[in-house]
Amino acid sequence: MKTKFISSLAALTFISTAAFAEYPTKDIQGVIQWGAGGSTDTVMRSVAPHAEKVLGTDIILTNKTGGVGAIATKLVNAKKADGYTLLMGAENPQMYKVLGLANIDYSDMIPVNVLARGIPIFVASNDAPYNTITEMVEYASANPKKVKFGSTGPGGLASIVSAMLDGEVGIDVTTIPYDGDGPALTALQGGAIDVMPAVLGAAIEHIKAGRMKAIGLVDTVANPLLPDVKPITEELPGFANYLPYGPFFGVFVKKGTPDEAVAKLVEAFKAGAEAPDFKELMDKRGFSIMNLSGDAANKFLDNYRSVSSWVVFDSGIAKHSPEDFGIKRPE
């Protein structure tokens, strides 16, 4: 009897191992934190076809907006840890805990690949009576609450960059939230808002097409895609204390996902990040390829969480201190 039990157990172990080795055996769900047309959506829909070729199955992409990406993050974490549900997100979860949006962040997940990062930029409607950050600040100071800023919610890129600006100049504007920078940039073109702190990659084609104008690059150096736009530190030197800063885009799975599934996903998205047409698109959009997984990805994510959490706390928009979660202030 004992021999039969051991044999049966060995057989089950073999079957289980074989099942994982065959991953994937069905379509994979990719949950995108932000709306269609935004920077996160663009990155994920560009890399997914390449990953599909390596995996040999389809990745069904769905946009699940709301809660500054927290709804999508919670949805993925509520699913089985089997590698069949991917979170395709941006930097926002690294601030969820201090903002009180969720009790999870990327330290509670496995990074499949941190694909790329971007540079923030302030864009304005073409008929706005200012063409630089300094002129916009002067106008906003003379007209409190009149300038309408777009936002993607607390902890989104727009809110953090706006908080940095407010910390430097004490700007008084009206903030209007949207489900991603794609919808916000559409609203900017329609005149619903006046200014949007966005990702260069999401705004560059609109700027080149003349649908909006760039008034400030949130960086310390000019960008070759927009060589005539001044880096913000030329007008506001104090911004250098926050920089470099910018969004990133990555693919994650729930902790507990089998190693075999993680390994195949890592292989697939690494190949996707190395695909020539993906690299070309990222370059045209002003994104820098990162292609990080494993320890390198975790190190980057931990540092980003530290910097961002303390920025939102020091600016007064956090509900909790980073210290409550063991997040050390960056040195």
N, C-alpha and C positions, 0 to 999 in steps of 0.2 A: 504493500500500500504506500509506504514511504517513498519507494523508488518511483511509483507511478505519479505521486504528487510532485516530486522534484522534476520529473520529466515534463509534466503538464506546465509547471511554472516556467521552466526553461523555454518551452514552446511559446508560451504567452509573451515572454520577454523578447523572443526572436521576432514574433509578429509585431509587437509594439515598436521595436527598433526599426523593423523593415518599413512600417507605416510612416515613421518620421523620415526615414531615408528617402521615401518616395515623394516627400513634400515638394511642390504642392500637387494635390490631386483634384483641386477644384479652383474656381475663380477666387481672387483675393479682393477684398474691399478696401479701397483707399478713401479715408475720410479727410477732406480738406477743411481746415479750420475757417477759412474765409470765403467770401463770395466770388462768383465768376468774374473774370477779367482783372482781378487784382494781382499783385506780385506773387503771392503764395500760390495762387491758382495757376499762374503762368509757368512758374518753375515746375510744379508737380505734373502738369499736363505735358510738359516738354520732356521730362525725364522718364515718365512712366512707360512709354512705348519701348524704350530701350531695355528697361528692366523686364518687361513682359517677354522679350525675346530670350533672355537668359533663363527666366523661370518656366517658360513654356506654357504659360496660362495668361488669362486676361486679368488686368487690374481694373476693377470697376470703380471709377472715381465719382464721389458724391460731395457736394458742397454742403457743409453743416455749419451754419453761422450762428452767432449769438454768444453773449457772455464773454466777449473779447477772446473767443476761441475756446472758452471753458466748456461749452456744451459738447463740442466735438471731442475734447480731451476726456471728459467724463464718459461719453458714449463708448469710446475705444476701451477705456479701463473697465467698463462694465461687461465687455465681451470676454469670451474664453481666451486664454493665453496660448493660442495655437498657431499664430502667425498668419491667420486669415483676415485679420482686421488691422490695417495700418493707420496710424495718425500721421497726416501730412500737414505739418504745422510750421509756425514761425516762432519768433522769440518770446511771445507773450506768456506762455506757461511759467517761465522762470520768475515771474513776479506775482503769480496767483496767490501764493501763501501770504505775502505781506499785504496784498490788496484785499484779501479776504474773499477771493473769487472761487477758490477751490483749495482742498487740502492735499493736492498733488501737483507736482511739477515734473520736469524731465529727469530729475534725480530719482524719480519713482518709475522710470521707464527704461527701455533699452534703446540706445540710439543706433538705428540701422545705418544712417548716413546723414551727416550735416553737410548738405550739398553746396551751399553758396551763401554769400553775405552781400549786403547792399549798402548804399550810402543814402542817408536822408536828404531831402531837398524841400525848400519852401517854394510852392508854386501859387500863383495868384491869377484871378480872372484877367482877361486882356484889358478890360476897361477900368481896372482898379487904378486909383490915382497915385500909385507908387510903383517904383521899379526896382527898389532895393530893400533890404531888411531895415536899414536905417530910416528910409522914407516911410516904410510901413509902420514902424514903431512910433515915429513922430505923428503920423496920421491917427493911429490908434490912441495915442496919448491925448490928442486934441479932440477925439471923438469916442469917449468911453462907451464900450458895449456895441458900438456901431459895426465894427469889423467882425464878420462871421467866420470863425475857424471851423473846418471840418475835423472830425475825430473818428477813431474806430473804437472808442470806449476807454475806460480807465485801464492803464497798463499797456495800451496799444502804442505803437511807434509814435503816432501823432500826439498823444497825450504826454508822452515822456519828453519829446522834443519841445513841445509847447511849454512844459514845466521848466525845462532848461532855459528857454527864452524868458519866461516870466521871472525866473531866478536872477537873470542878468539885468533886465530892464523894467520889471514890474508891469508888464503889459496887461490891459484890461479889455478882453474881447468876449464875444458870445460864442459858446461852443455848441456845435450840432453833431450828434453821433450818427455814424453809418456802419453798415455791416461789411467793412473792408474798404481798402483804399480805392478799389475799382468803382464802387457806387459813389464814393465821395468825390472822385475825380469827374465822374459824370455830372454830379450835382454842381461842381465848380463851373463846368462848361455851360450849365443851364442857368447860372446866376443865383442858385440857392445858397451858396456860400461864396466867400471872397478869397479865402486863403486855405491851403491844405498842406500840412507837413506830410510828405509822402516819401515813398522810396523812389530813387532815381529811375530804377528799372521799370516801375509802373507808369511813370510820368514822361519818360523821355520821348516816346513817339508822339504824345500829345503836344509836347513843347515844340518838337521839330515840325509838326504839322500846323503850328500856329494857333492851336486851340486854347492855349494857356501860356503864361510866361513864368520863367524861373526868376525868383528874386533873391535866393540865397542858398548856397550849397553848404550843408552841415558837415564840413570837413576842414582840414587845415591847409589843403592844397587844391588847386584847380583841377577839374576833371577834363580829360581830353574829349569827352563827348559833348561837353558844354564849356569850351575854353574861355568864353566871355563872361561866365557867371563867377562872381567873386566867392571864394570860400568865406564862410561866416566869420572866421577869426580875423579877417581884415577889417571888418566893421565892428565886431564885438570880440576883442581879444580874450575876454574872460571865458568864452566858450571852449577854449583850449583845455580847460580843466576837465571837460566831459569827454573829450575826443581822444582816440577814435571811438565812435559809437555808431551802431547801425543794426539793421535787422539781419536775421539769418533764417534759413529755410532747411528743414530736415524731415526725415522719415523715422518714425518710432513705433515700437511694439510694446505691449504690456510685459512687465517683468514676469518671469515664469515661462515665457515662450521657449519651446525646446531648442536646444543649441543647434540642432541640425537645420531647423527652420530659419533661425537667426543667421546662420552661416550662409545659407542660400540667398537670403534677402540681402545680406551685406555684399555678396558677390554680384548680385543683379544690379543693385543701385550704384555700386562702384563702377561697373561697366557703363551704366547710364551716364554717370557724371563725367566719364572719359570719352563719351561719344562726340565726334567732331561737330555735329550740328547743334548739340546741346551746348558745347563750349562756345560756339559761334554766337548762339542766341544770347547766352549769358553775357558775353563780351559786348554785344550790341546794346543790351539793356543796362549796362553799367554794373553788373553783378560780378563778384570775384568767386571763382570756383574754390571750394574748400575740400570736399571729398574726404571727410573724416569719419572714422568709425572706431569702435573699441575705446581704448584708454585715451587716445588723442581727442576723440569726440567728447568723452566725459570731462577731460581737463578743460577744454574750451567751454563747455556748458556750465561747469562749476564757476569758472571765472566770470562768465556772462551773468550768471545768477547773482553773484556777489555785487558786481558793479551796478546792475540794473535795480536790484532790490534796495540798495542804499541810495540811489538817485531818487527813486520814488518816495522813499522814506524822508530823506532830507528836504524834498520839495513839498512835503506835507500832504501828499495824496495817498499815502499808505495807511492802512488800518492797524497794522501790526509792525513791530520792530523786527528787522531781520534777525536780531539776536534771539528772538523767541523761537526761531527755527534753526539756530546754530549756524547762521550765515554770517561769516566774518566780514568786517569792513575791508575793502580792498586796500592794499598797502600802497 
